[in-house]
Amino acid sequence: MEDRKSAKLMKQGVLVLCGVLLCLVLMNLTEFFAIFKRLTAVASPIIFGMVFAFFLSPIVNLVDKILPRLLEKKGKKSPAVRKISRAVGIVIALAVGGFVVYGFFYLILPELYESLMKIVNNFSAYFAKMEDWLRGILDDNPQLREMALNSLHTLYDRLDTLLDPNGVVFSNLQKIMTGLTSSVVSVVNGIVDMVVGIVASVYILWSKDIFFAQAKKVLVATCAPKRAEKLLHTARETHRIFGGFITGQLIDSLIVGIVCYIGLLILRMPYALLIATVVGVTNIIPFFGPFIGAIPSAFLILMVDPLKCFYFILFILVLQQIEGNIIAPRVLGDSVGISGFWVLVSITVAGKIFGFAGMLLGVPVFAVLYTVFKEWLQETLQKKKTSRRYQYLSPLARIVRPTHSRSGRPEPTGV
């Protein structure tokens, strides 16, 4: 009895302490974020390593599923099989990661730069062509034509200021590049952090099973068995949701980018690689991503050829239908497990609070919270349904206490 009272008092004390800490954090948000930023900067190499390991882990897991079977057929012993499989998996994962980085910097980036320079050099010609097109289609309505031309000239002046080599944007970029080249220490620190992060990712991938076992031992040793099992279940669900969503979203965006590039080449659209890259990258953002990528791309094609812009909009609509009904269900599956309404809510709220990062990670974070709350709610309702007071409770029943008959048994509540 005393043990129960002491456990209850300890639980209440922990809750009070957590409440006090939460109040202190809310009252000193600026200082809290400053301290958090410093700690993040200090631990940035380890954070890089964890991120690298997270993205490379599916490749290592795939090798661990396939290679041990082949090695065991050749008579290899079990400990050796595990070490060989893990080493081969890490090497293949690093090779794939290096190939992706190489492909971006040496294959895609020069083409993107060339496309951007072409846009800057032909900027005036594009707007002159667009002005002639507007004059032609609005020739019968002079008032609407003047409004459209005034809006076009205003947009041209703003974009011309942004794209001017002597303007604010390019001067700021030159200052940033000059600062980066002159600040040798910051560049060296960045390279060292990346190298340490890669080395840390190798250690994490090699010993991830040991780390999981150690974390499980600590959890079981410090928590009650039932509480430890719930926390382990929540950790598994969090890993499943985050891993499935992020990996699936990246694969889905890669497929969309490749299909978009092939389609644009077939339709002979200008700046095919640049537009496909924009569409693929923005597709990582759920719900709003396709619109974010399609609007500037359509405007870019509109400046070159208005008729092709119309074809591009039709192509993007067809592509998004294919992605939403064929590609995404097969790649993502049911990794998130929330409806489209909650996806919209999570992206909107997280995007308002945390910006671009919130739009990327708002869905999996909300999905984890939604799963935890749903399981708690089901467990609570199950406990209440097993009691006699709530044995007639149904989803359509009124939430009232059941009335009792003269026999003492509860009568069912009306719907």
N, C-alpha and C positions, 0 to 999 in steps of 0.2 A: 504493500500500500504506500509506504514511504517512497519506494523507488518510482512509483507512478507519479506521486506528487512532485518529486524532485525533477523528473523528466518533463512534466507539464510546466513547472516553473522555468526550467531551462529553455523550453521551447518558446514560452512567452518572452523571456529575456532576449532571445535571439531575434524575435519579431520586433521587439521594441528597439533593439540596437539597429536593425536594418532600417526601421522607420526613421530613426534619428539620422543615420548616415544619408538616407535618401533626401531628407529635409536639408541637410548641410550641403549636399551636392546641388540641389535646386536653388538654394540661396546664393551659391557661389559658382555659378555655371562657367563664368569667364575663367576663373582660376582653375577650375576642374579641367576644362578643355586645354588650358595651357600646360598643366601637368601631364595630361594625357598625350598631348602632342610631343612633349619632351621624351616621355617614356617610349612612345612610338618611334621617335628618331633614334633613340639609343638601341632599341630592339629591331630596327629596320632590316638588318641582314637575316635575322632569324625569321622575321615575318616574310621576307622574300623567299626564303627557303621553304617555309610552310606553304606559300602560294604555289611555288614551282612544284613541290611534291604533290599538292592537291590535283594539279592539272596533269601531272605525269603518272599519277597513281593508277588510272584506268588501264594504261598500257602495260604497266608492271603486273597488275592483276590478271590481265588477259594472257600474258606470257606464263604466269604462275598456274593458270588453268590448263594450258595446252602442253607446255614443254615437259612438266614432270611425267606425264603419261608416256611420252616418247622416250624419255630417259629410263624410266622403270622397265620398259620393254627390252631395253638393251642391257639390263642387269645392273644398273647403277643402284647403289644403296640409298636409303631414304635421306639421311642427313646431307649427303653430297648432292642429291637431287635438288633439295631445297636451296642450297647455296648457289649451285650452278644456275638454276632457274631464276633466282632473284638477281644475280649478277647480270645475266643475259637480258632480263627485263629492264634493268636500270640503264644498261648500255643502249638498248633499242629506244627507250623513252628519251634519253638525252640526245640521241641521233635525230629522232623525229622533231624534238624541240629545236635543235640547231638548224635543221632543214627548214622549219617554218620561219625562223628568224632570218636565215639566209634568203629565202624566197621573198620575204617582205622587203628587205633592205636592198637587194641586188636585182630583183625582178620587177616587183610591183612599184616600189617607191620611185624609181626613175621615170616610169611611165606616168605615174600620178603627177610628178613634178612637171613633166613635159606638157601634160594636158592643162595644168594650171597656168603655165607660162603662155600656152596658146590662147587660153581664155583672156588673159591680161592683154596680150598683144592685139587680139581681134575684138577687144571690148567695144570700141567705138563703131566698128563696122557692124557688129551684131545689133547694136541699138539703132543704128540708121536703118538697117533692114527691117527691124521690128516696127520702127516709126512708119516706114512706107506701107507695111502690112496693115497697120491700124488705120492709116489714111484711106486705104483701099476698101476695107470692109465697113468703115463708118462714114463713107462719103455721102450717104443719104441723110445723115444725122449730124449736122455741124456742131450742135451743142455738146452731144455725147462725145464727138471726136475731140473737141477741145479739152474736155475734162480728162479723157484718156491720155491725150498727149501731154497735158500738164503733169499728170501723175507719173507718166513715163519719164519726163524730163527731171522731175524731182528725184525719182529713184536713180536715174542716171548720175545726177550730181552727187548723191550720197555714195553710190558704189564707186564712182570715179575718185572720190576722196579717199575711200578705203584702199583702192587698188593702185593709187599713185605711188610710184617708187620713192618719192620724197615725202609721202604723207605720214600720218600718225602710225598706221599699222606696220609698214615696212621699216620705219625708223625705230619703232619699239622692238621689232624683231632683230634689227641690226644691233641695238643696244644689248638685247638678251644674248645674242650670239657672241658679241664682243666680251660681255661679262663672263660668259661660260669659258671662252678661250683664254681670257686673262686670269680667271680664277682657277689656277691649276689644282689647287688643293681640293676644291669642291668636285672637280672632274675626277681626280684620283680617288677621293672618298666614295663617289658614286660607283666607280669601277670596282673598288675593293668590296663595297657592299654587295654588288652583283655576284662577284666571284665567291665571296663567303656564303651568299645565299644559295648558289649552285651546289657548293660543297655541303652545306647544311641539308639541302634537299636530298642529296645522295645518302647521307647518314639517316635521314628520316625514312626514306624509302627502304633502306636496308634493314632498319631496326623497328619498323612500324608495328610489327606484331608484338615485339617486346614492350614498346611504349603503351600499346593498348592493354596488354596484360598488367603492366604496372599501374596504370590508371584504374583499372578494374579492381585490383587489390586494395588500392588506397580508398576507393569508394566503398567497397564492402567493409573495410576495417573501420571507417569513420561513420558509417550510416547503418541504420537498422536494415535488416534483410529486405523488407518490403519496400522501404524508401530507396535502397540501393537498386533494386530491380526496376523501379519506376524511372530512376534517373538514367540507368543503362538503356532502358527502352526509349526514353526521350532522346538520348544521345544517338542511338541507332536511327531513329526516325529523322533527326536533324541531318545526319550524314546522308541518309537516303534522299531526302528532299533537296538539300543543297547540291549534292553530287549529281543527282538525276537532272535537276533543273539547269544548273550551270553548264554541265557537259552537254546535255541535250540541246540547250539553247545555242551553244557555240557550233555544234554540228549542224543544227538546223539553219543557222545564219550562213555557215559556209556553203551548204547545199543551195540555199537561196541565192547567194552571191554568184556561184558558178552557173546556175541555171539562168540567172539574169544576164550574165555576161554573154553566154551563148545566144540567148534570145536577142540581145541588142546587136550582136554581130550579124545574126540572120536578118534582122530588120534594118541593118546598115545605119544604126544610130550613131551620132557623134559622141566622142568621149565615152566609149563603151566601158573601158576598164575603170575609169573614175566613177562613173555612175553606178556600176555594179558593186564597186567597193563601198560607196556611200550607202547603197541599199542593203548590202550584206551586213555592214557594221551596225547601222541603226536598227536592223531587224533583231539585234540582241535584246533591245528594249521591248517587252511585251506590249501588245495592244497599240501603243502610240508609235512604235518604231517604224512600221511601214509608211505612215504618213510623214514622219519627220524626214525620212530619206527620200520619199517620192516628190515632195513639194519643191525643194531646191533643184532636184534633178530635172523635173518637168520644166521649171523656169529656165534652166540652162539650155535645154533642147528647144524651148520656145524662141529663144534669141537666135538660134541657128536656123530652125525650120519649124514654123508653127504647125504644119500638117503632121510632121513627125512627132511633135509634142502630143497631139491627139492620139496617135498610134501608141505612143509610149504609155499614156494614161490607161488605155485599154489593156495593154500588155501587163502593166503593174496590177490592175484589178484581177486579171486572170491568174497571174502569178501568186497573188495573195490568197486567192481561193484555193489554188493547188497547195500552197504552203499550209493554210489553216485546216484543210480537210484531208490531206494525204500525207504530207511530209511531217508536220508537227505531231499528229497523233502517233505515228510510227516511231519517231525519234524520242519524243518526250514521254509518251505513254501517259500514265497517271501519276507522274512523279510529284506534281504539286497537289492535286486533290482538292482544289477549291474552284468555285464557279467563276464565270466571267465577270460577274458583278463585283466579287471580292478582289479579283485581279485588278479591276479598274480602280477600286477604292484604295488598295494598297499602293499602286503606282502613283496615284494622285497625291495621297497624304505623304508618302515617303519622299516623293519628288519635291514637294513643297518644303519639306523640312531639311532634307539632306542633299537636294539637287540631283545631279546626274547619277551619283552612287546610289541614292535612294531609289531612282527609277530602275536601276539594274538589280538591286538586292532586296527591294521592297516586297516582291512577290514571294521568294522563298522564306524570308523572315516572317511574313504574315502567315504563310502556310504552316510553319512550325508552331507559331502561337495558336493558330486555328486548330491544329491537330491536338495540341496539349489541352486546350479548353474543351474540345469535343470529347476527348477521352475522359476528362474529369467530369463532364456533365453526364456522360453515359454511366460512369461508375456511380455517381451520386443518385441518379434516377433508379439504377438497378438496386441500390441499397433501399431506397424508399419503396420500390415495388415489392420487395420481399417482405416488408413489414405489413401487418394486417390493415393498418390505417390507409395504405395507398395501394392495396392489391387490386382495386377496381379503376385505378387511374389509367386513362388512355390518352393518346396525343390530342384527341378531340374533346376530351372531358374538361369541364370547368375546374379551375384550380381552387377547389374549396374542400373543406373538411367533409368527409362522408358522414351522412346522418346515420344514426343507429336505430335499429328496430327494437321492439320490445324484447326480442330474444337475445339482444346484446350483440348481434352480428352487424357489421357495417353494410348498409345498402348502397348499391351502385349509384353514382352521381349521374345526373342527366347530361346529355350532350348538348 
